[in-house]
Amino acid sequence: MLLDVLTLVFLFSATLFTSSALLFIVEPMIAKMILPLLGGTPAVWNTCMVFYQLVLLAGYLYAHVLSRSFTRSQQIVIHVSLLAVSIVSLPILVTGGALPPVDASPIPWLLATLTRTAGVPLFVISSTSPLLQRWFASTSGRNPYPLYAAGNAGSLLALVMYPAVLEPVFTLKRQSVVWAIAYAAFMAFTLACAAYTRRQRSTAGATSSGDDAAGAARAPLPSWSMRAKWIALAAVPSSLMLGVTTFLTTDIAAVPLLWILPLGLYLLTFVLVFAERQIVSHRRMVRLLSLLVIPIITLVTFDSMVTPLAQIALHLSTFFVASMVCHGELARHKPASEHLTLFYLCLAVGGVLGGIFNAIVSPVIFNSIIEYPLMIVVACALGRTAIAEGRRTEWSDVVAPAALGAGTLAMMFVFKGGDSKRILDLLLVFIIPGVVLFTFRQKPIRFALGVAAMIVASMTYMSAHERVLHRGRSFYGAHRVTLDPLDRYRVFVDGGIVHGAQSTDPARRREPMTYFHKNGPIGQVFAGAPRRARVGVVGLGIGTLAAYSRPNERWTFYEINPAVVDVARDGRYFTFLEDSAARTDIVLGDARLSLVRAEDHEFDLLILDAFSSDAVPVHLLTREALALYLKKLSPNGVLVFNISNRYVELRPLLADLASSSGLVCLTQDDLRLTRDDVATGRFPSRWLVMAHQRADFGALATDSRWQTVGPRQRQVVWSDEFSNLLSVFKWRG
């Protein structure tokens, strides 16, 4: 008997472990296949996550209906038939089909592509966990929830393996083949579970009707209020996961490594809270959230001088603890095994709602990214039952936070939002309100409202301080146009990074500013490079580079975001395109796709200045991308890369790339600017140029400010199927 139980536990655990691992390997694999088609924007991953959550919901609904409406034998026949059908979808590859639209939201196209490519096998895998747990419970009479932890452990291992093993070793096509082989093993495990289950007598006695028929008489059906609570507790961590992922990938890079970090922590919280024995105290997590959320208020509203590694650690720590709080509440209120599939169905509904809120609803209803801090506030409120169960909300729970927010806002205006370097000013603006907020921690509603009040105060100050002229948001991110406090410049900000500025002084209207000023590297390129009658620019911004145009030239800008084009063409904000001396064209769509349609040898000068906030899309830095650029460049043409970035060092990567194609490579850092330079709108920057021969650079070849850069001793060249972010990350900022 003991041997039978051990065999049953091992077989079901191994099957759930394998299915979860397959699910969380295929997610980054498919997203990486699709990413180049949509400009490398972080929204690709968020939309993919919504798709996975929708498939998970469909799988859980299928398992719930199957377990309640069919006998166990019928369930086995139906599910095994579905397994057989799923084989036709293998191997999973994103090939063929229409390209994404350039002048409309790509979300419908992306969801349709994902459905066509991987919908059926993902549906089968998604339905496995609740269905097999129900079979296990009805067959053995044992607690099925540890199997849920085992499945999440498999997911976690898969997420570690993908960037550490699969991505560096296998191309995307080989990853797909390996995944198909593993899927065959999963099918064998599932068939073994089905055969074993069919031979056993159900301890619940459900042999001729739905499995839950007998169990429903023993355990009352959970109330609608409890189901709503499950959905809410599942929705908040799902939303937070996408919010913190957007933070990481917007300023660094949209790559699997940075997708996997939040998702891995998200899964780890399920492993911890649903373990058979409590590993981490739930009450301790609630208290820790009260401590971590205070510095997050500053990070989500103000530009910070904190190092990249410290910022990542703080955001991920807060996300992890907030998820532990919400998922801990779920574990505290989980139902009897008779209602297991209903419980998982509610969790899936919550996950979908959280994902849809971030990826689809928020870009429409908000013109800035506020869903992340909003969900932090909700997470603080949802932890209330652990430390204040039964406590009634009082008027002071509203009045005290309102007073805290008003006081914080007043101090920010008096002391310039902490811009002052005096320690006393910093104490008044940040630390004292934080201490007051911390005293609210025993009253979760008051604490959550206090967090909201401080965030509103910070955003109000920033809006007033920045003098925002325009806010916008699209699938590709959030942006705004601001006027500096002295009315000297209009500034375009994408995410949290300045992407261009123009002087309000009519005499300086045509002067290129920020990273593009005339005394900087790009100014030297235009002054010193030879013939450039045809210029291509990947990344429009506000069209600053058009200030360098001359009559009889033809300039082509490639821009993926229609909202950016609208801002650049709006004369109320910027006029660089309007003032251009050359013929200027704008091509909408991802540059890798759009450049294919250009004539070969079309450009004498091709400038790569594409950023999503502070991140350069990875697919623009690969061997295949360089081959395309060279095909479109004239024989003596020059490639120019803007490699200014806070988080990654692109120079060694591009030097290796240039060497692999036999190109000469020069670089210049324009970092030591004076205060007068910054005051007049000049920003530090880094640039790199490539050409077939040194003579192609013209005057730059003998300019001492430009240094030759060679490949590393151990060259690493990225391709469309291989990239390694760790090799170029600036861990110390």
N, C-alpha and C positions, 0 to 999 in steps of 0.2 A: 504493500500500500504506500509506504513512504517513498519507495522507488518510483512508483507511478506519479506521485505528487511532484517529486523532484524533476522527473522527465517532463511533466506538463509545464512546470514553471520555466524550465530551461528552454523548451521549445517555443513557448509563447514569448518569452523575454527576447530570445534571439530573433524571432520574426519581427517584433515591434522595434527592436534595436536596428535591424537592417532596413526596415521600411522608413524609419525616421532619418537614418543616415542618407538613404537615397534621396529623400525629399530635400534635405538641406545641402546636398551636393549639387543637385540639379538647379536649385534656385540661383546661386551665383553664376553657374555655368551658362544658363540661358541668358541671364541679364548681360553677361559679358559679350555674348554673341550679338545681342541687339544694340548694345551701347553705342558703337560707332555710327549706327544709322540715325541716331538722334543727338549728335553733337556732344556726346559724353556728359550730358547734363545729369545731376544727381536725381532729378525727378524720374529718370528711367527706373532706378531701383525702387523708389517709393511706389510707382505705378505697378511694377512687377510684384511687389509685396501685396498690394491690394488684390491682384489677380490670384496669388497663392492663397490669400485669406478667403477669397470667394470660392476657390476650388475646395479649400478645407471645409468651408461651411457646407458646400454641396455634398462633400463626402460624409460629413457628420450627419446631415439630414438623411442621406441615403441609409446610413447605418442605423439611425434611430427608427426610421420607418420599417426597415427590413427586420429589425429585432422585435418590433412590436406587432407586426402584421403577418409574419410568416413563421412556420415551424422551423426548427433548427435545420432539418434536412433540406427544406426549401431554400433557406438562407444560403446553405453551402452550395447548392446547385446554381443559384443565381450569381453568387460571388465568384465561383470558379469560372462560370461562363464569361463574366466580365473580365476576369484575368486573361482569358484566352483572346478576347477581342482586343485587348490593349497591346498585344504583340505587334500589331500592324503599324503602330506609331513609332517603332524603334528602327534605327537609332534616332535620337533627338538632335536635329540640326535645323538652324534657321536659314533656309534657302528658298529662293523663288518668292513669288508673291509681289504685290505692289509695294512701292517705296512709300515712306511716310509722307503725309501732306506737308507742304512748306508754308501754307497760308492759313492753316486751321490747327486746332488742337490735335496732337498726335495720339492722344489717349485712346480713342476708339480703335485706331489702327494697331496700336501696341497690344491692346487686349485681344483683338482678333488674331494677331500673329501668335501670341502666346497660346491661345485656345487651339489654333490649328496645329501648332508645333508640339505641344506637350500636354494638352488638356486631358486626354484619356488616361495616360499612365499616372499623372499627378492625382487625378480623381481616385483611381484605384488605391494608390498609396495613402491618400488622405483618409479614406474610409476604413483603412485597416486597423488603426489604433482603437477607436471606440468599438468596432465590431468584434475584434478578437478579444478585447477586454471583457465584453459582454459574454462571449462564448466561454471564456476562462472562468468568469464568476458563476455562470449557470452550470458549468461542468464540475468545477472543483468545490464551489461554495466558499472560496477564499476571497480575501480583500483584493480587488483588481487595481487599486490606485498605485501601488508600487510599480506595476507594469508601465503606468504613465510616466513615472520618473525614469524608468529604464529606457523608454522610447525617447525621452528628452535627452538622456545621456548619449544615445546614439546620434541624435541631432547635433549635440555639442561637439562630439568627436569628429563628425563630418565637417563641421565648420572650421575646426582646427586643421584638419587634413587638407582641405581645399587649398588655402594659400601656402601651406607648408610643404605639401607633397604633390598634389595633383597639378596645380597651376604652374609651378616651376619646372615640372618634369614632362608633362604631356601637353600637346597642342589641343585646341578646342575639339577638333575632330576625334582625336584619340581619347580625350576625356569622355566624349559621347559614346564611343565604343566600349570603354571600360564600364561606364554606367549601365549600358545595355546588358553586359555580362552579369553585373551585380544584380540587375533587375531579374534576370533569369533565376539567380540564386534565391532572391526574395520570393519569386513565384513558387519555387520548390518548398521553401519553408512554409508558405501559406497553405499549400496543398497538404503538407504533413499535419498542420494544425487542424485543417478541416477533417482529414481522415481520423485523427485522434479524437476530435470532438464528437464525430458521428458515432464512434464506438462506445462512448461513455454515456451513462445514464445521467440526466440532469438532476442535480441535488434539489433544484427548485421545482421539479416535477412538471416542467413545461415541455411536453412532448407532442401535443396535438394542436396547440395554439401558440400565439406569440409568446416569446420567452418571458415577457414581463407580466403575463396574465396572472400568474400566481403571486409574483412578487408585489404587484400593485395592491393586493389586498392586505399585505403586511405593512407596507410603508406608505403613508399618505403622500399624495402628489404635491410637490413643492408649490407654494403659493406664487401668484403672479408677481407679488412684490419681491419675493426671493429671487425669482428668475430675472427680474429687472436689475436687482443688485448684482447678480452674477454677470450680467451683460455689461453693466457700468464698470465693474472691477476688472473685466477683461479688456474693455475699450481703452481705458486710460493708459496702461502700459504699452498697448499696441500703438497708440498715437505718439507717446513719448519716444518709443523706439525709432519711429520714422523722423520725429523731430530732431533727435540727437544725431541720427544718421545724416540728415540734411546739413546740420552744423559741421560735421566732420568732413563730408565730401564736397561741400560748396567751396571751402577755402583751401582744401588740400588736393584731393583728386577723387573722382568717382571711379573707384576700383574695388574689387571684391574684398580686399583686406579690410577696408574701412566700412564696408557694408556688414562684414561678419562680426566685427567687435560688438556693436550693440545687439545684434541678433543672438550672438553667443551668450551674452549676459542675460538677455531676455529668457533664453531657454534654461540657463543655469538656475534662474529663480524658480522655475517650475520643478526642476530636479530637487532643489532644496526644500521647498514647501510641501511637496507631495511625497517626500521620503517617508518610509515606515516609521522612523523615529525623527523627532524634531532635532535638526542640526543647528539652526540659528533661531534665537529668540525673536518672536514676532514683535513683542513690545519693545525690544531693543532697537529693532529696525525702525519702528515708528518714532522713537526718540532721536535716532541718528538722522532721520530725514529732516527733523526740525533744525538740526545743526547744519547740515549740508546745504539746505536750500537758501540760506542767507547770502553766502558769497555768489551763488548762481544768479541772484537778482541783479547783481552788478554786471556779471559777465554777459547776460543776455540783452542788456540795454546799453552798455558802454563799451567802446573799444578798450581793450585791456593790453597792458604791457607784460602780462604774464606769459611765460614761455609756452610754446605750442604743446609740449608734453604735459605741463601742469594744467593747461586748459582742458586737454583731452581727458586727463585723469579726473579732474573735478566734475566735468559733465557726465562722464561714464559712471563715476561713483554715485552721483545723485540719481541718475537714471536707474542704476541697479537697485539702490535702496528704495526708491519710489516703487519699482516693480515688485520688490520683495514685500512691501507693505500691501499693495493691492492683491497680489497673488497669495500672500499669507492670509488675507481676509477670505479669499476664495477657498483656500484649504480648510479654514475654520468652519465654513458653511457648506462643505461638500455634502451631497445627499447619500442615502443608502445606494448600494450597487444596482438595485432595481431601476433607479432613475439615472444611471451613469450616462447613457447616451443623451438624455435630455440635458444633463449638466454640461457635457461637452458641446452639445449643440448651442447652448447659450454662450459658452466661451467663444465658439466660432463666430457667432453673431456679433459679440462684442469686439472681437479682433477685426472683423470686416468693417464695423462702424468706425473704429479708431483709424483704420487705414484709409477709408473713404474720406473721413474728415480731413486728414492731412493732405492726401494726394489729389483729391478731386474737389471737395467743397471749399477748403481754405483758400486756394488760389482764386476762387470766384468771389467769395464774400469778404475776404480781407485783402487790403492792398499792401500789407507788410506781413512778415512772418511772425505772428503772435500766438500761433497754436501751441508752440513749444512751452513758453511760460504759462499759458493758460492751463495746459494739462498738468504742469507742476502744481499749480494752485489746487486743481481738482484732486490730485493725488494726496495732497496734504489734508484735504477735507475728508477723503474716503477712509483715512486711517482712524477716524474718530471712534469706531466701535471697539477698538482694541484698548483704548485708555479712558474713554468717557462714555461707555455704554449706558444708555438711559438718561444721559444728561440733556436737559432742555436748553434750547438756544435763548439767550437773554439779549436785551437791548444793548448792553455793554459790549456784546460780541460784535456788534456793528459799529457802535460809536467809537470804541477804542481804536480799531483799525483805521477808521476814517480820520481820526485825529492824528494817528501815526503818519498816514499818507500826506496829510496837509502839512504837518511839521517837516517831514522829509523834503517835500517840494520847496517849502520856504527856505530851508537851509541850503538847498542846491542853488537857488537863485542868489542867495546872499553870498555863498562861498564858491560860486561858479562851478557847481557840480563836481567839486573835488579836483578841478584843474589846478588849484593852488598847490604849491609844494610844501606848505606849512603843515606840520604834524597836527596842530590843533584843528586846522580846517578839515583835514581828512577824518579826524576823530568825530567832529560834529556831523559831517555829511554822511559817512558810511558806518562807522562803528557804533555810535550811540543809537541810531535807529535800529541797527541789527540787534543790539542788546535788548532794547525795548521789545522788539519782535520776539526774541527768544523767551521772554517772560510769558508769552501767550501760549507756549507749547503744550500746557496741560489742558487747554481748551481748543481743540482742533479747528472748530469753525472760526473762532476768533483768530487763530494762527493763520488759517488759509486766507481769510479776508485781509489780514495784515500783510501777507505776502503779495496779494493782489494789489493792495493799496500802494505798497512800495514800488511795485512794477509800474503801475499807472503813473505814479509820481515821477519815476525815472524817465518814462517815455514822454510824458508831458514836458519835462524839462528839455529833453533832447529835441523834440519837435519845435519848441519855442527857440531853442538855441541855434538849431540848424536852419530855421526859416525855410521850411519845405515848400517848394513851388508846385511839385507834382509827385505823386506816388503811383506806381504801377506794379502789376504782378502778372505772371503768365506761367505756363508750364516750365519755362526755363529759369524762373527765379523772380525775386523781387528787386525793384530798382526805385530810385527817387532822384529828383532834381532839387538841389538846395541852393540857397544864396548865402554867401558868407556874411558874418556879422557886420562887416564894414561895406557891404554892397559892392565889393570889388570883382567877385567872380560868381558865375553860375557853375555849379559842380554836379557831375553825373556820378551817382554811387550805385554800383551793382552789388547786391548782397551787403557786405560791409566794406567794400573796397572802392576807392575813387577810380573811375575809368575815364576821366577827362574833365577838363574845366575850360571855360572861356571868359575872358575879361569883359566886364560891362563897360569899360572905357572904349568909346568908338575908335580911338587911335590905336588900341591894342587888339581890336576885334579879330584880326586875321593872324594873330600871333599864336603859334602852337605852344601849349603849356603842359604842365605836369611832367610825365615821363618822356614827352615828345619835344621838349624845348630845343631851340636851335643850337645851343652850346653843348648839348648832350650828344650821346652816341648816334641817335637816329638823325639828328641835325647834321652830324658829320657825314653820315651815309649819303644824304641827299646833296651835301656840298661837295663830296669827294668822289662818289661813284660815277663812272662814265655813263654813257647813253642810257636813258631810262624813259623812252617815249611811251612805253606801255607798262603800267604798274598794277599789280594785283595785291590786295590786302585782305587777309583772312581775319575777320573780326572788325566790326564797324565802330563800336563805341559811339562817340558823338561825331565821328568823322574828322577828328583833329588832324590826322595825317594829310588830309586834303589841303591843308594850309601850305604844304610844300609843292602843290601842283603848279604846273606852268602851262601856258597856252600850247595848243597842238598836241598835248599829251592825252592819253586815254587811261582812266583809272577805273578799276573794277573792285568793288568791295563785296566780300562774301559774308553774309550774316544769317545766322539761324533763327534769331529771335525777332519776329515782326514788331514786337513792342519796342525794341531798341531802335529799329528803323523809324518808327513813328516819332520817337523823341528826337533823334538826330535830324529829322526833316522839319521839325516844328520850330519855326523862326522865333517863336516867343522864348525859346530856351537856348538854342544853339544855331549858328549860321555857317559853320565851316563848309558844309556841303553846298549851301546856297552861294557862298562866296568863291567856290572853287574856280580856278582859272582854266581847268581842264574839263574835258567831257567825263562825267562821273556816272557810272552805272552801279546799281546794287542788285546782287543776285541773292534771293532768299533760299535758305536751305543749308544743310550741313556742307561745309566746304569740301570734304572728301568726296561727296557725291556730286556736288556742283562743278568742281574743277574737272571732273571726267569729261564734261560736255564742252569745256573750253578747247580751243584749237591748240595743237601741239606747238611748243616754242612761242606761246602767246605773249609771255611777259619778260621784260628785261629786268624787272625788279619784283620779287615776290616777298611780301612781308607777312609773317605769322604773328598776329597780335590777338589771338583768340583766348579769352578767359571766361570762366564761369566764376564770378566773384574773383578769388585770388588763384583759382586752379586752372591750369592749362589742360584741356581735354587730352587724355592719354593717346587716343587714336590719331592725333595729329603729330605724334612724336615717334612713329614707328617706321620700320624699314619700308613697308608698303607705302606709307604716306610720303616719305622722302622720294621714293621712286616716282610717285605721281608728280611731286613738285618739280623734279628735274625734267620730267617729260614735258611739262608746261612752260619751262623756263627756256629762254633763248640760250644758245651755246655759250655765250660769255656773260650770261645773267648772274645775278647775285640773290641769294636767299638771306633773309633777315629774320631773326627770332627775338622777340621780347621775352626774356627769361626772368623778369623781375618776379620774385615770389618769396613769401615769408616762411614757407614750410618745406619746400623741396628745392634741392640744388640740381638744376637741369643741365648745367654746363658739362660735367663729365659724360652724362648720357648722350648729349648732342655731339660731343667730340668723338665718342665711339661710333655714333651713327654716321658722322661725316667720314671718318676713316674707313668704315666698311664700304663706302661708295667711292673712295678715292678722291674726296674733296678736301680743300684747304679750309681751315677754320680759324677765325679771329674773334676775340671777345674783348669787351670793355665794361668795367664797373664804374658807374657814375654815382657813387655813394657819398662822397665827401663834399656835400653842399653846405654853403654858409647859411646863416639865418636870413640874410638878405635874399639869397636864392629862393628859399622856401617861402618867404614873405611875398615874393613876386610870382609865385605859382610854379616853381620848378621842383620836381620831385626826384628823389633818388631812383635809379633804375639800373638794370643789367641787360646787355644786348649781346647777341652773337650773330656772326655772318658766315656764310659758306659760299664757296665758288669752286669751279673746276681748277682754276689756276690763280696764283697769287696776283697776277697782273690784272685779273678781272675786277679786283677791288679798287682800282684806280689809286687815288691819293691815300686811301686807308692803308694800303700795303706798306707805306713808309711812315705812317703816323705812329709815333711812339706811344700814344695812348691806347692803341690797339695791340693786344698781345696774341701771339700764336698759341693755340691750345691744341695739344695732341691727345691721342686716346690713352686710356688707362692701360696699365700693364696687362690686366685681365679684362678684356673688353666685354661689355654686356650691351647687346643691341636688342631693343624692344621690337616686337612684331605685333600684328593684329591678334595673334594667338598667344603671346607671351609678354608679360610686363612684371616688374618687381619694384614696387614702391619703396620697400625698405632700403634699397640700395641708394636712393636719392633723398631720403627724408632728413630734414634738419632737426635732430632731436633736441637741440639746445636753442632753437629759434634763431 
